Amino acid sequence: MCQVRMRSHALPDRHAFEAFLMTKADVMEAHSMSGEWDYLLRIVAEDVAGYERFLMRDLLNHPNVATAASHFALSQVKYTTALPV
């Protein structure tokens, strides 16, 4: 998982960043967030070196990205798609 903070929240800048995300196969999910961070991304990479390449060459080089924070899952405790209705 990767949290992203934007340099600008102007609509054209957000649209440019979201269009950029759509072109990246590494990005499996992208969520616009409330709170301290602007986006939460689920990134898939073959290994840590692959993630580092995406982070350093692509994400942090985007002109609208101010900073990013990476989080790695150690294990999956629960996963479901069933809705409690």
NORKA-V521481 format. One record per pair of residues at least 12 apart in sequence whose C-alpha atoms are under 10 Angstrom apart, sorted by the first residue. I is the first residue (numbers start at 1). J is the second residue. D is the distance in whole Angstrom. If there is no record, write none. Layout:
I_J_D ; I_J_D
This chain:
1_27_10 ; 1_29_9 ; 1_30_10 ; 1_40_7 ; 1_41_6 ; 1_42_5 ; 1_43_6 ; 1_44_9 ; 1_69_8 ; 1_70_6 ; 1_71_5 ; 1_72_6 ; 1_73_8 ; 2_27_10 ; 2_30_9 ; 2_37_10 ; 2_39_8 ; 2_40_6 ; 2_41_5 ; 2_42_6 ; 2_43_7 ; 2_55_9 ; 2_68_7 ; 2_69_6 ; 2_70_5 ; 2_71_6 ; 2_72_9 ; 3_30_10 ; 3_31_10 ; 3_33_9 ; 3_36_10 ; 3_37_6 ; 3_38_7 ; 3_39_6 ; 3_40_5 ; 3_41_6 ; 3_42_9 ; 3_67_8 ; 3_68_5 ; 3_69_5 ; 3_70_7 ; 3_71_8 ; 4_32_10 ; 4_33_10 ; 4_36_9 ; 4_37_6 ; 4_38_6 ; 4_39_5 ; 4_40_6 ; 4_41_8 ; 4_59_9 ; 4_60_9 ; 4_65_7 ; 4_66_8 ; 4_67_6 ; 4_68_4 ; 4_69_7 ; 4_70_9 ; 5_36_8 ; 5_37_5 ; 5_38_5 ; 5_39_7 ; 5_40_9 ; 5_64_9 ; 5_65_6 ; 5_66_6 ; 5_67_5 ; 5_68_6 ; 5_69_9 ; 6_37_8 ; 6_38_6 ; 6_39_8 ; 6_62_10 ; 6_63_9 ; 6_64_6 ; 6_65_5 ; 6_66_5 ; 6_67_7 ; 6_68_9 ; 7_38_10 ; 7_63_8 ; 7_64_5 ; 7_65_6 ; 7_66_5 ; 7_67_8 ; 8_63_10 ; 8_64_6 ; 8_65_8 ; 8_66_9 ; 9_38_9 ; 9_64_9 ; 13_63_9 ; 13_64_6 ; 13_65_10 ; 14_32_10 ; 14_38_10 ; 14_64_8 ; 14_65_10 ; 16_62_10 ; 16_63_10 ; 16_64_8 ; 17_59_10 ; 17_62_8 ; 17_63_9 ; 17_64_7 ; 17_65_8 ; 18_30_8 ; 18_31_10 ; 18_32_9 ; 18_39_10 ; 20_58_9 ; 20_59_9 ; 20_62_8 ; 21_41_9 ; 21_58_10 ; 21_59_9 ; 24_43_10 ; 24_54_9 ; 24_58_9 ; 24_59_10 ; 25_43_9 ; 25_44_8 ; 25_45_10 ; 26_41_10 ; 26_42_8 ; 26_43_5 ; 26_44_5 ; 26_45_6 ; 26_46_10 ; 26_50_9 ; 26_51_9 ; 26_54_8 ; 27_41_7 ; 27_42_6 ; 27_43_5 ; 27_44_7 ; 27_45_9 ; 27_54_10 ; 28_41_7 ; 28_42_5 ; 28_43_6 ; 28_44_7 ; 29_41_6 ; 29_42_5 ; 29_43_7 ; 29_44_10 ; 30_42_7 ; 30_43_9 ; 37_67_10 ; 37_68_9 ; 37_69_9 ; 38_65_10 ; 38_68_10 ; 39_68_9 ; 40_68_10 ; 40_69_10 ; 40_70_10 ; 41_70_9 ; 42_70_10 ; 42_71_10 ; 43_55_10 ; 43_70_10 ; 43_72_10 ; 48_72_10 ; 51_70_10 ; 55_68_8 ; 55_69_10 ; 55_70_9
